[in-house]
Each structure stands twice: as structure tokens, then as C-alpha cells.
Amino acid sequence: MYDPKPVDTSDVVLPEELRALTEKIAENVHDVWAVGRIKEGWTYGEEKDVEKKTTPQLVPYDKLPESEKDFDRNTALETIKLIVKMGYRITK
């Protein structure tokens, strides 16, 4: 049985410039996902249909519902926090 154990990043406080980076990473996460789906033959559709390979999420990031953006934002945020927790520094 799979028992996920993500690294606890609740103690990581990010500076504002890294929090701002979250949105750009979230957009890129969505675009990478979309490219993969398109390569697999998926297209835009009003409803998700696995057999027809249609999904309403094949739209630009800014057209996604907030709930979908939040999923990508959380992925981005937790990735940045993990990098910082592991001792790496992100510099521009």
C-alpha cells in the first residue's frame, strides 16, 4: 500500500520575491502538462472524456478556473519550499 510522505515544508518561510516566482512556475507547470497531453492526442473539450481524449483544462493558464490554478500554484510553491529546505539558494 502506498503511503506518501512528502517532506514537511511548513517551517519554510519564503521571501516575497520567491513567492512571486510561484505564479510563473505554476503557469509553466500547466504548459508542460498541456504539451504532454497534446502530444498524447488530447484536445480541448467541454467535458473530460478519457476515451475521446478531451479535457476542458487544455486552455491557456489565465483561462483556467482558480481551483485548477491553485493546484499548479501549490505544486510550484511546495517545490520552491523543498529546494530552500534542502539548503539550496535561489538567486536571480
Secondary structure, 3 states (H helix, E strand, C coil): CCCCCCCCCCCCCCCHHHHHHHHHHHHHHHHHHHHHHHHCCCEECCCCECCCCEECCCCCHHHCCHHHHHHHHHHHHHHHHHHHHCCCCCCC
